[in-house]
Amino acid sequence: MAKLVADYILERLRRWDVHRIYGYPGDGINAMLGALDRAEGDPELIQVRHEEMAAFMACGHAKFTGEVGVCLATSGPGAIHLLNGLYDAKLDHAPVVAIVGQQARAALGGDYQQEVDLVSLFKDVAHEYVQMATEPAQIRHLIDRAIRIALAQRTVTCVIVPNDLASMEAVEAPPHEHGTIHSSIGYTRPRIVPVESELRRAADILNDGRKVAILAGQGAIGAADELIDVAQILGAGVAKALLGRAVLPDDLPFVTGSIGLLGTRPSWELMSGCDTLLMVGSSFPYSEFLPKEGEARGVQIDIDPRMIGIRYPMDAHLVGDAAETLRALIPLLETKEDRSWQEQLERSVQDWWHLMAERAQEPADPVNPQLVFWELSPRLPDNCIISADSGSAANWFARDLKLRRGMMASLSGTLATMGPGVPYAIAAKFAHPERAAIALVGDGAMQMNGLNELITIAKYWRRWSNPTLVVLVLNNRDLNQVTWEQRAMEGDPKYPGTQSIPDFPYARYAELIGLKGVRVADPDRVADAWDEVLGADRPAVLEVVTDPEVPPLPPHITFEEARHFASAVLHGDPGSRQMIRHSIRQMFDSIKPRS
């Protein structure tokens, strides 16, 4: 049998070291499905429950490996389903290639069944590169360019393959004539370091600063040693954007934790008290959590020149790789003799962790969600991979977990979409089957798509060398993050018509499909439950019935937020009594003296 275009696509992917594709079948990619069968598992198709999950998994793969993630979908509806997961990858700078089917070329433009203008559909999410193949001789360079551009630009690319073209005989080597393209395989990341003059300008600014703050994002992953050296030389504190949650371990005394609305009080104090800001690999967007304009001088390191100088007025703009640039900068820095700023921050960090311990122990009805995360923290397996979903789970992920060196963690940082928590964890297990994976998910995201992806876990888990994959579900019957945003940002009481969601037996459902399920509604059972699911012989769902009225207090409460909170109470919020009780307790904990 002659090699078909579909076979050649898989061969080219394999030569690019792609051995796994996340996708869902459909007749627009029938030829690809036949080719996957003939490929005998290399590359392998991981069958998901919905195309959006395929895109999320490709994004998770890219985030947890640094490799390109690949997803596959049929034409029309399948292609449309990919979009949300692809936007998650695009906005978080994860390299992902989408391969999408299309109706036969002769039918295009004829209002044919499932005909969608896919080039226009993907033109934004895959704006760096989206192409539809019209000739077999194009396939080589379309696949090569899609992968190389995705890796080089850390973005989403898309190749559209009409189903009749996929069934044609492959052209592996285009004819040597005018109008043909002859591409090759291979990409090595360049070594990008700023020019010497800009490095010296940055060093002068940092050396002049008396109170230096460092903000590290996901672009600083892999630069932990360099960040530590710079912080120690400059006597600085280091805050972390959510996508940089695992850049530095939380047991370092000068690491102030997360920044922003979900952040810590030490990070707030770091930013509001500094006179110099060093931003490394972050595009943290919320200016109210950065120094006020004019109160600090700034230095930024980012590999993408388009992202330089757009979050804070910087005085030195270093375009380069984080680790390489920091290594070039370190010899130019002067060790600060006065360590009072860093020592002040370290005392604040220590006090914060005491406060988190106290808040976790506050009584709730029935379980305080902070307790769930606090008890997980010391039990996190070495080198585990953590995914968090959007919602209130992200609050406690940001504040209550002490991540150690060697761990990885991510969430939908920029799109902040619901739904990636479970598919990220699945991708983590396929990429690193020997490592434990933990998904931290609210009941809203679990009902949205997490429940279906438990079926994917049940299908594949026996092939993983380490079966530990735990899905934590916070069962509070409330779309809790939005409920609190209604209260704090709009001054509106909770509206049950939009916020209350049905109860569901998450743990029992897990048992039904052959996984382990544990349900907890007693705070005294939380610690033992974590031990049980982390030590299980199969993936597990830990369902904890938590109190929706435990407030995710921001690190700094503004007058406007307090006014809105009072307005929600006065307008008859159904949870007013519990809200007030929990808020008073937490605010009292934050101001009482500690030994």
C-alpha positions in Angstrom: 0.0 0.0 0.0 1.3 3.4 -0.9 2.1 5.8 1.9 -0.8 8.3 2.3 -0.6 11.9 3.3 -2.1 11.0 6.7 0.7 8.4 7.2 3.3 11.0 6.2 1.9 13.5 8.7 2.4 11.0 11.5 5.9 10.1 10.3 6.9 13.7 10.2 5.5 14.3 13.7 7.4 11.2 14.9 10.7 12.6 13.5 10.0 15.8 15.4 9.9 13.6 18.5 6.1 13.8 18.9 4.9 10.5 20.3 1.5 11.4 21.7 -1.5 13.2 20.3 -4.6 14.1 22.3 -7.7 14.0 20.3 -11.2 12.7 19.4 -12.3 10.9 16.2 -14.6 12.1 13.5 -15.2 11.5 9.8 -13.3 14.6 8.8 -10.1 12.9 10.0 -10.9 9.3 8.9 -7.7 9.0 7.0 -5.7 10.2 10.1 -7.5 7.5 12.2 -6.4 4.8 9.8 -2.9 6.1 9.8 -2.8 6.1 13.6 -3.8 2.4 13.5 -1.0 1.7 11.0 1.5 3.7 13.2 1.1 1.0 15.9 1.2 3.4 18.8 3.9 5.8 17.7 2.5 8.4 17.8 -0.3 7.3 19.9 -3.7 8.9 20.1 -5.0 9.5 23.6 -8.8 9.5 23.3 -10.4 12.2 25.4 -14.1 12.8 26.1 -14.3 16.2 24.3 -12.0 18.1 21.9 -11.6 21.0 24.4 -10.0 18.5 26.7 -7.6 17.5 24.0 -6.4 21.1 23.6 -6.1 21.4 27.4 -4.0 18.2 27.6 -1.8 19.4 24.8 -1.3 22.7 26.7 -0.6 20.8 29.9 1.9 18.6 28.1 3.7 21.7 26.8 3.8 23.3 30.2 5.1 20.2 32.0 7.7 19.2 29.4 8.7 22.2 27.4 8.0 20.2 24.3 5.3 20.9 21.7 1.9 19.5 22.6 -0.3 18.2 19.7 -4.0 17.8 19.5 -6.2 16.4 16.7 -9.9 17.1 15.9 -12.3 16.6 13.1 -13.7 19.3 10.9 -16.6 21.7 11.8 -17.8 21.0 15.4 -14.6 19.2 16.5 -12.4 22.0 15.4 -14.7 24.6 17.1 -14.5 22.6 20.4 -10.7 23.0 20.4 -10.8 26.8 20.7 -10.9 27.4 24.5 -8.1 25.0 25.2 -6.0 26.5 22.4 -6.6 30.0 23.8 -5.4 28.8 27.2 -2.2 27.7 25.5 -1.8 30.9 23.5 -2.2 33.2 26.4 0.1 31.2 28.7 2.7 30.9 25.9 2.6 27.1 25.6 3.7 25.6 22.3 0.8 23.7 20.8 0.1 22.4 17.3 -3.5 21.7 16.3 -4.1 19.3 13.4 -7.7 19.7 12.2 -9.7 18.0 9.5 -11.8 19.7 6.8 -14.4 18.8 4.2 -13.2 17.6 0.8 -11.6 20.4 -1.3 -14.2 20.2 -4.1 -17.0 20.9 -1.6 -15.5 24.0 0.0 -17.5 27.1 -0.8 -20.6 25.1 -1.4 -22.3 25.4 2.0 -21.5 21.8 2.6 -22.4 19.9 5.8 -20.0 20.8 8.6 -18.2 23.2 6.4 -16.6 26.0 8.4 -14.1 28.6 7.3 -11.4 27.1 9.6 -8.6 29.4 8.4 -10.7 32.4 9.6 -11.8 30.5 12.7 -8.2 29.9 13.9 -6.8 33.1 12.6 -6.7 34.7 16.0 -5.7 31.8 18.3 -3.1 30.6 15.8 -2.2 34.0 14.4 1.5 33.1 14.1 0.8 30.2 11.7 -2.5 28.7 10.3 -2.5 27.1 6.9 -4.8 24.7 5.0 -3.1 22.1 2.9 -4.3 22.0 -0.8 -1.5 19.8 -2.3 0.3 16.7 -0.9 3.7 18.4 -1.6 2.9 21.0 1.0 2.6 18.7 4.0 6.3 18.4 4.7 6.8 22.2 5.2 3.4 22.8 6.8 4.2 20.3 9.6 7.8 21.5 9.9 6.9 25.2 10.1 3.9 24.6 12.5 6.1 22.8 15.0 9.1 25.1 14.7 7.0 28.3 15.0 5.1 26.9 18.0 8.4 26.2 19.7 10.2 29.4 18.7 7.3 31.7 19.5 5.8 29.6 22.4 2.4 29.8 20.8 -0.4 27.9 19.0 -0.2 26.9 15.4 -2.7 25.1 13.2 -2.6 22.8 10.1 -5.9 22.1 8.4 -6.0 19.0 6.3 -9.1 18.3 4.0 -10.2 14.7 4.3 -9.7 13.9 0.6 -6.2 15.3 0.6 -5.3 13.1 3.7 -6.2 10.0 1.7 -4.0 10.9 -1.3 -0.6 9.5 -1.9 2.1 11.3 0.0 4.8 13.4 -1.6 7.8 13.1 0.8 10.2 15.1 -1.4 8.7 17.9 -3.5 10.1 18.2 -7.1 13.3 20.2 -7.5 11.7 23.1 -9.4 10.4 26.6 -9.1 7.6 27.1 -6.6 8.4 24.3 -4.3 9.5 24.3 -0.6 12.1 22.0 0.8 12.0 22.1 4.6 13.9 20.3 7.3 13.5 19.0 10.9 15.1 20.5 13.9 15.1 23.4 16.3 17.5 24.5 19.0 16.6 27.4 21.3 19.0 30.3 20.8 21.1 31.7 23.6 19.7 35.2 24.0 21.5 37.7 26.3 21.2 41.5 26.4 23.9 43.8 25.3 26.6 44.7 27.8 25.6 48.4 28.1 22.0 47.4 29.1 23.3 44.8 31.6 25.5 47.5 33.2 22.5 50.0 33.3 20.4 47.3 35.0 23.2 46.5 37.5 23.6 50.2 38.4 19.9 50.5 39.2 19.9 47.3 41.3 23.0 48.3 43.1 21.6 51.7 43.9 18.4 50.3 45.4 18.1 49.9 49.1 14.8 47.8 49.1 14.8 45.5 46.1 11.8 43.5 45.2 11.9 40.6 42.7 8.8 39.3 40.9 9.3 36.0 39.1 6.9 34.4 36.6 6.9 31.3 34.5 9.6 32.7 32.3 11.9 32.2 35.3 11.4 28.4 35.4 14.8 26.9 35.2 16.5 29.9 36.7 16.1 29.0 40.4 19.8 29.0 41.3 20.3 32.4 39.6 17.3 33.9 41.3 18.5 32.8 44.7 21.9 34.2 44.1 20.5 37.6 43.0 18.2 37.7 46.0 21.0 37.0 48.4 23.4 39.5 46.8 20.8 42.3 46.8 19.1 41.4 50.1 15.8 41.2 48.2 12.5 39.4 48.6 10.9 37.3 45.8 7.2 37.3 45.0 5.8 34.8 42.5 3.1 35.2 39.9 0.7 32.3 39.8 2.3 30.8 36.7 5.6 31.0 38.4 4.3 29.3 41.6 6.9 26.6 41.4 9.9 28.7 40.2 11.3 28.9 43.8 10.5 26.7 46.8 8.4 28.2 49.5 10.8 27.1 52.2 13.3 29.9 51.3 12.8 32.6 54.0 12.9 35.5 51.5 10.2 34.0 49.2 7.0 36.0 50.0 4.7 33.7 48.0 2.0 34.6 45.4 1.2 38.1 44.3 -2.2 39.7 43.5 -5.7 39.3 44.7 -4.9 35.7 45.4 -1.6 36.6 46.9 0.0 37.0 50.3 0.4 39.9 52.7 4.2 39.7 52.6 4.1 40.0 48.8 1.9 43.1 49.2 4.4 44.6 51.7 7.3 43.7 49.4 5.7 45.6 46.4 4.4 48.5 48.4 7.6 49.1 50.3 10.3 48.6 47.7 12.3 51.3 45.9 13.5 49.0 43.1 11.7 46.3 41.2 13.3 43.5 39.2 10.7 41.6 37.1 11.9 38.3 35.7 9.9 36.3 33.1 6.5 37.7 34.2 3.7 39.7 32.6 1.7 40.1 35.8 -1.1 42.5 34.7 -2.6 44.0 37.8 -0.9 47.3 38.4 -2.6 47.9 41.7 -0.4 45.1 43.2 2.9 46.6 41.8 4.7 49.7 43.2 3.0 53.0 42.5 4.4 54.6 39.4 7.4 56.8 40.3 8.0 55.1 43.7 10.4 52.5 42.4 12.9 52.1 39.6 12.5 49.1 37.4 14.5 46.4 35.6 12.7 43.8 33.5 14.0 40.6 32.0 11.9 38.9 29.4 12.7 36.8 26.3 9.9 38.4 24.3 10.6 42.1 23.5 6.9 42.7 22.9 6.3 42.1 26.6 9.0 44.5 27.9 7.9 47.7 29.7 4.1 47.2 29.5 3.3 46.4 33.1 5.5 49.0 34.9 7.6 51.9 33.6 11.0 50.2 33.5 14.4 51.9 33.5 16.3 49.0 32.0 14.9 46.5 29.5 16.8 43.3 29.3 15.6 41.1 26.4 17.0 37.6 27.0 16.6 34.2 28.6 16.0 34.5 32.3 18.8 32.2 33.5 21.4 33.4 30.9 20.6 37.0 31.6 20.8 36.6 35.4 24.1 34.8 35.0 25.5 37.7 33.0 24.1 40.2 35.5 25.4 38.6 38.7 29.1 39.5 38.3 28.0 43.2 38.0 26.0 43.2 41.2 27.3 44.4 44.6 26.5 42.5 47.8 24.5 44.7 50.1 25.8 45.1 53.6 22.5 46.3 55.0 20.2 43.3 55.3 17.5 45.0 57.3 15.0 45.0 54.3 15.4 41.3 53.7 15.3 40.5 57.4 12.0 42.5 57.7 10.5 40.5 54.9 11.6 37.2 56.4 9.9 38.1 59.6 6.7 39.0 57.7 6.9 35.6 55.8 7.3 33.7 59.0 4.4 35.5 60.5 2.3 34.8 57.4 2.8 31.1 57.6 1.8 31.2 61.3 -1.4 33.1 60.2 -2.1 30.5 57.5 -1.9 27.7 60.1 -4.3 29.6 62.4 -6.8 30.3 59.6 -6.7 26.7 58.6 -7.8 25.6 62.0 -10.8 28.0 62.2 -14.1 26.1 62.6 -16.4 26.0 59.6 -19.5 24.3 58.4 -18.6 21.5 57.9 -14.9 21.8 56.7 -12.7 24.9 56.2 -11.3 24.7 52.7 -8.0 26.2 54.0 -7.6 23.1 56.2 -7.8 20.8 53.2 -4.9 22.6 51.5 -2.9 23.0 54.7 -3.1 19.3 55.5 -2.0 18.5 51.9 1.0 20.7 52.1 3.4 18.6 54.2 2.1 15.4 52.4 2.9 16.6 48.9 5.0 13.8 47.3 8.5 14.7 46.2 8.6 15.9 42.6 4.8 15.9 42.3 2.9 17.8 39.6 0.1 20.1 40.8 -2.7 21.5 38.6 -5.3 24.0 40.0 -8.5 25.0 38.3 -9.9 28.5 38.2 -12.2 29.3 41.1 -11.8 29.4 44.9 -9.4 26.4 44.7 -6.9 28.7 43.1 -7.0 31.0 46.1 -5.9 28.2 48.5 -3.5 26.8 45.9 -1.8 30.2 45.8 -1.6 30.8 49.6 -1.7 27.5 51.6 0.6 25.2 49.8 4.4 25.1 50.5 5.9 23.9 47.3 9.3 22.3 47.4 12.1 22.2 44.9 11.5 19.7 42.1 7.8 20.1 42.0 5.9 21.5 39.1 2.6 23.4 39.2 0.3 25.3 36.8 -3.1 26.5 36.1 -4.9 28.7 33.4 -3.0 31.8 34.3 -4.0 34.4 31.7 -7.3 33.1 30.2 -8.3 31.9 33.7 -10.7 29.5 32.2 -12.6 26.9 34.2 -11.8 23.3 33.2 -8.1 22.6 32.8 -7.4 21.2 36.3 -8.2 17.5 35.5 -6.9 17.4 31.9 -3.6 19.1 33.0 -3.2 16.3 35.5 -3.9 13.6 32.9 -1.3 15.2 30.6 1.2 15.3 33.5 0.7 11.6 34.1 1.3 10.7 30.4 4.4 12.9 30.3 5.8 11.8 33.7 4.1 8.5 34.6 6.5 7.9 37.5 5.5 11.2 39.3 2.4 11.8 41.4 -0.1 14.3 40.0 -2.7 16.2 42.0 -5.6 18.2 40.6 -7.2 20.8 42.8 -10.7 21.5 41.5 -13.9 23.1 42.6 -17.3 21.5 42.1 -18.2 23.9 39.4 -15.3 22.9 37.2 -15.8 19.3 38.1 -19.4 19.4 36.8 -18.3 21.4 33.8 -15.9 18.8 32.4 -13.9 17.1 35.2 -16.4 14.3 35.7 -16.1 13.2 32.1 -12.3 13.1 32.2 -12.4 10.8 35.1 -13.5 8.3 32.5 -10.3 9.0 30.6 -8.3 8.4 33.8 -10.2 5.1 34.3 -9.3 4.0 30.7 -5.6 4.6 30.9 -4.3 4.6 34.5 -3.0 1.0 34.5 -0.2 1.9 32.1 1.3 4.5 34.5 4.3 3.2 36.6 3.1 5.2 39.5 -0.8 5.2 39.8 -1.0 8.2 42.1 -3.3 10.8 40.6 -5.6 12.5 43.1 -8.4 14.8 42.1 -9.5 17.0 45.0 -13.1 18.3 44.7 -14.2 21.1 46.9 -17.9 20.3 47.2 -19.5 23.6 48.5 -22.5 23.6 46.0 -21.5 27.1 45.0 -19.7 28.8 42.1 -17.7 30.3 45.0 -15.2 32.5 43.3 -17.8 34.4 41.4 -20.0 34.6 44.5 -17.2 36.4 46.4 -16.5 38.6 43.4 -20.1 39.6 43.3 -19.9 40.6 47.0 -16.5 42.3 47.0 -16.5 43.9 43.5 -20.1 44.8 43.0 -21.6 44.9 46.4 -24.3 42.5 45.4 -25.5 39.6 47.6 -25.2 36.1 46.4 -27.8 35.3 43.8 -28.7 31.6 44.2 -30.2 31.4 40.7 -26.7 31.7 39.1 -24.4 30.6 42.0 -25.9 27.6 43.6 -25.2 24.3 41.8 -26.5 20.8 42.4 -24.9 18.4 44.8 -23.3 15.4 43.2 -21.7 12.2 44.7 -18.2 12.8 43.3 -16.5 10.1 45.4 -19.2 7.5 44.7 -19.0 8.2 41.0 -15.3 7.6 41.1 -15.9 4.2 42.7 -18.5 3.4 40.1 -16.0 3.7 37.3 -13.2 1.7 39.1 -11.3 4.5 40.8 -11.0 5.1 44.5 -13.4 7.6 46.1 -13.2 9.1 49.5 -15.7 11.6 50.9 -15.0 13.8 53.9 -17.4 16.0 55.8 -15.5 16.1 59.2 -12.5 18.2 59.7 -10.9 15.6 61.9 -10.9 13.2 58.9 -9.1 15.5 56.5 -5.5 14.5 57.3 -6.2 10.7 57.2 -8.1 11.1 54.0 -5.1 12.7 52.3 -3.0 9.8 53.5 -5.5 7.3 52.1 -5.8 8.8 48.6 -2.1 9.5 48.2 -1.3 5.9 49.2 -4.0 4.3 47.1 -3.2 1.6 44.5 -5.2 3.6 41.8 -6.2 7.1 41.0 -8.5 8.7 43.5 -11.1 11.4 44.0 -11.1 13.1 47.3 -14.4 14.9 47.8 -14.4 17.3 50.7 -17.6 19.1 51.8 -16.4 22.6 52.4 -17.9 25.8 53.7 -18.6 28.3 50.9 -18.7 31.2 53.4 -15.0 31.1 54.3 -13.7 34.3 52.8 -10.7 34.4 50.4 -9.5 37.6 52.0 -7.2 39.7 49.7 -3.8 40.6 51.1 -4.9 44.2 51.4 -8.5 45.2 51.9 -9.4 48.5 50.3 -12.2 50.8 51.5 -14.1 50.1 48.3 -14.0 46.3 48.9 -15.1 46.8 52.5 -18.0 49.0 51.4 -19.1 46.4 48.8 -18.9 43.7 51.3 -21.1 45.7 53.7 -23.5 46.3 50.9 -23.9 42.6 50.1 -24.7 42.0 53.8 -27.2 44.8 54.0 -28.9 43.6 50.9 -29.8 40.3 52.4 -27.0 37.9 51.3 -28.2 34.4 52.3 -24.8 33.7 53.8 -24.5 36.9 55.8 -24.3 35.4 59.3 -21.6 32.9 58.3 -19.7 35.5 56.2 -19.5 38.0 59.0 -18.4 35.3 61.5 -15.6 33.9 59.3 -14.4 37.4 58.2 -14.2 38.7 61.8 -12.2 35.6 62.9 -9.8 35.8 60.0 -9.2 39.5 60.4 -8.7 39.1 64.2 -6.2 36.3 63.5 -4.3 38.7 61.2 -3.9 41.4 63.8 -3.4 39.5 67.0 0.2 39.4 68.3 2.3 36.2 67.9 5.1 35.0 70.0 
